[in-house]
Every structure is written in structure tokens, then in C-alpha cells.
């Protein structure tokens, strides 16, 4: 009498990627900074530079809060391009 043999598929154990890590990698590949997804840091630096060029010394934290509020209230167009019609 033959002995029944059970065969199981072999799996190679490996390190998985969590959902948050996958989302972070997806954001980075799309050119979005996960720590500053709305780009508030870059906009704040631009506003601070503009204010300094006008001789205005502003509090960076206050400017950042105002830029964050502006970004949340309405989308800002940072770059506009004209369509090319061929």
C-alpha cells in the first residue's frame, strides 16, 4: 500500500512592505515630498524671500501658518502653461 504524500508550495519568507511605506514610496516617485505634501515649505521660502527683498522682516512661523491656510482654503496655481496646438 502506497503512503499518501502531501506536497505544499514552498514560500520564501521575505520582508514585506507596509501600506504606509508603499504610499510614501508612491508619493516620492510622483515627486511629492511626504513630509510636506502640499509644498508649504517651498512656498513659505518664496514668500519669505519676497518679503526680505521688500525690506520686511516677518516671523517665519507666522508666514508658514498663513501659507498653509491659503493652500488649504483654495488651490494655488504655481505653474501655468499654454497648451500647444499642432
C-alpha positions, 0 to 999 in steps of 0.5 A: 500500500502506497503512503499518501504524500502531501506536497505544499508550495514552498514560500520564501519568507521575505520582508514585506512592505507596509501600506504606509511605506508603499504610499510614501514610496508612491508619493516620492516617485510622483515627486511629492515630498511626504513630509510636506505634501502640499509644498508649504515649505517651498512656498513659505521660502518664496514668500519669505524671500519676497518679503526680505527683498521688500525690506520686511522682516516677518516671523517665519512661523507666522508666514508658514501658518498663513501659507498653509491656510491659503493652500488649504482654503483654495488651490494655488496655481504655481505653474501655468502653461499654454497648451500647444496646438499642432 
